[in-house]
Amino acid sequence: MRHVLIIGAGRSASSLIEYLLQKAEPENLHITIGDLSVELASRKTKGHPRATPVAFDIFNEEQRNNYISNADIVISMLPAHLHYEVAKDCIKHKKNMVTASYISPAMMDLDEQVKENGLIFMNEIGLDPGIDHMSAMKVLDEIRDKGGKVLLFESFCGGLVAPESDNNLWNYKFTWNPRNVVLAGQGGAAKFIQEGNYKYIPYNKLFRRTEFMEVEGFGRFEGYANRDSLKYRSVYGLDDALTLYRGTLRRVGYSKAWNMFVQLGMTDDTYIMENSENMSYRDFTNAFLPYHPTDSVELKLRHILKIDQDDIQWDKLMELDIFNASKKVGLRNATPAQILEKILSDKWTLSPDDKDMIVMYHKFGYELNGKKQQIDSTMVCIGEDQTYTAMAKTVGLPVAMAALQILNGNITLKGVQLPIYKEIYEPILKELEEFGVVFNEKHVPYMGYNPNNVAS
């Protein structure tokens, strides 16, 4: 029997665990699921005879080494900064490892040791990063195999609410870590390349520079730039591409409305607000507005943001109850971003019957036989419920599939790896289709930003 150790049984692990439990008998697996909460791990195993839930403390070195040494492969679903401790023990005990997280510099530094021990540490094989890499490389490789030259690559992904659960003015609810949503775009200017020109968008302008796209059957979306679109330029073999842009998808109108919080300063996470625990939502809002002896908080806010009472932006703010003098923040020593997250969580938390939705959109522009062409590739995945969400499915399933492919010897690469090679992405993308994660590719007219070669 082959032993799989899963560390972390949180929201993103539901579909991962379910998949491996279904494969346990035919693939002769035993799955140990470790989490700080053994109750949570137990709920995810559903009493399966080939699964063992255990209380697992990542900082307990003896316990960590014991479980890792007895595993045939280790899947870490921990927060990204905790993977390194697991990785060092995997090298010590010569165990392969899989994570859904971005490769950190510390993880990359282990590459030589991983290779020397004949191991593979597969990273960035969840949703974004993960499915985006695999689906992009599939089309890019196909274009190159035909002799095409890639000119343009744009990639967008968004965790959204499904159409049947979309019932607020923002067309948005939290489907993953709310803190990451509030802090999105911070930490430096967004940078990308467009028609051979490097472009930069500072944070205070980010949500007013959006691109629009249509997904058949699901309507219109907008995308704002990710912080560093150039990170994967060489990885994807796109050093000569004229346009490279990666972004986050939202429903049209979200970014303009979110920009109100940015301009007010409510997304700032760099300082603590005095007496935040006793502050009302109205106090919080007023803290960012100038003093006036007679004007109300509402009037001051409309004036400073230059919005009218009949503007949809005003309705969006009213929907969030940010002028309520009775609701208390209740957070000690909180930053503006933490307080905004608390206020938004009141309104944007998914209800028990709500479903989430993942949307991914790639654009590939290329030249073949002297003709410029374009392929647009879209994927929409809707969750089943609050356990088997679209996020859990698209993050967890590729992780589980990669682990099984490694166990079965179908992936032979060594070192700290990304899923950008055919031997990885081909079987996983094919199997994902069985679970409704399907990319629809269509040829469209080449969009090009600069058809007349005018300086841009």
Salt bridges, closest charged atoms under 4 A:
GLU18 OE1 - LYS46 NZ 3.35
GLU25 OE2 - ARG50 NE 3.17
GLU27 OE1 - ARG2 NH2 3.11
GLU85 OE1 - ARG64 NH2 3.85
GLU85 OE1 - LYS88 NZ 3.67
ASP89 OD2 - ARG64 NE 2.43
ASP89 OD1 - LYS92 NZ 3.66
ASP111 OD2 - LYS115 NZ 3.07
GLU124 OE1 - HIS133 NE2 2.79
ASP128 OD1 - ARG246 NH2 3.54
ASP132 OD2 - ARG246 NH2 3.10
ASP141 OD1 - ARG144 NH1 3.87
GLU142 OE2 - LYS138 NZ 3.11
ASP145 OD2 - LYS422 NZ 3.72
GLU154 OE1 - LYS363 NZ 3.97
GLU211 OE2 - LYS363 NZ 2.74
ASP269 OD2 - ARG179 NH2 2.50
GLU277 OE1 - ARG332 NE 3.73
ASP295 OD2 - HIS292 NE2 3.60
GLU298 OE1 - ARG282 NH2 2.83
ASP321 OD2 - LYS327 NZ 3.13
ASP354 OD2 - LYS173 NZ 2.70
GLU431 OE2 - LYS23 NZ 3.87
GLU441 OE2 - LYS138 NZ 2.98
